[in-house]
Amino acid sequence: MPELPEVEVVRRGVARWVVGRTVESVEVVDPRSLRRHTDGPEDFRRELTGLTVVNACRRGKFLWLPVRAADGSEPSRALLVHLGMSGQLLVSSPEHPRPRHERIRLELSPALDESGQPLPEQLRFVDQRIFGGMLLDRLVPASDGHGTVPEHAVHIARDPLDPLFDVAAFHAALRRRRTGLKRALLDQGLISGIGNIYADEALWAARLHWAAPTETMTAPRTYTLVAACQEVMRRALDAGGTSFDSLYVNVNGESGYFSRSLNAYGRAGQPCPRCEAGGDDGVIVRERFANRSSYRCSRCQRRPRRFRP
């Protein structure tokens, strides 16, 4: 599942290649990718054609492109894109072969890059597993009163890289939640953009066990955890995200390589990098968590006396 860094990499590519261009036509190859657009494929084609993309926005794992009509009015709708588990947005030229799992294709107005070369003319939504999709959605005021978001994303909390993310408010909500720490990190209504990989990496960096009770978190520990989330996310962004196979790529079809820098996730049985550097014998262990796995160091992320799996 793409997490915040992967979606942000895609957002930056869309911002560079697509913003400012008009949707000249829409081809719906597979209507299943429009199941969230309840008015159907024909309405999606008709309503999106002729609109101009004015921005590329993201909150957590949600990506949306505010669009405006030819009259230049302020955007009241946005093209909401959810990548699901395998969704990709690819910019491409018409002569490139159709990807095997292409679901939706947008033809864009001509444009030139900084060097005067023509930009690719198509934005393709590719999704092998069809858990993602597109939706032309109404923009509504954000729940915290700052800006607008698509109606279907209004419940999503701000993410740790958002300049308006409130650490104090997050700490208070965390203390009220009474659950395990990793479950809280995966709750997109509490803090968005964090999935299984980056939760394990942030907890390792903060030296916290994944089942530590949230109600026992002190303010300094919460600030340490948020700082760890931010640092892990920024390093992942610098590496272009995490790719374990061909399902996640950026808009140019290139894979990220942050998987080479993971300290905990997927490293069961290997020495803990921090313990090894300090001459200690900590090892990364894999434990069952909510029908998936959690990875932690056996030494520097000790199981708490109170345990909330």
Secondary structure, DSSP 8 states (H G I E B T S, - for coil): ---HHHHHHHHHHHHHHTTT-BEEEEEES-GGGGTTSTT-HHHHHHHHTT-EE---EEETTEEEEEEE-TT-----EEEEEE-TTTEEEEEE-TTS---TTEEEEEEE---B-TTS-B---EEEEEESS---EEEEEEEEE-TTSSSEEEGGGTT----TTSTT--HHHHHHHHHHH-SBHHHHHT-TTTS-S--HHHHHHHHHHHT--TT-BGGG--HHHHHHHHHHHHHHHHHHHHTT---SSTT---TTS----GGGG-SSTT-TTSB-HHHHHTT---BEEEEEETTEEEEEETTTS---SS---
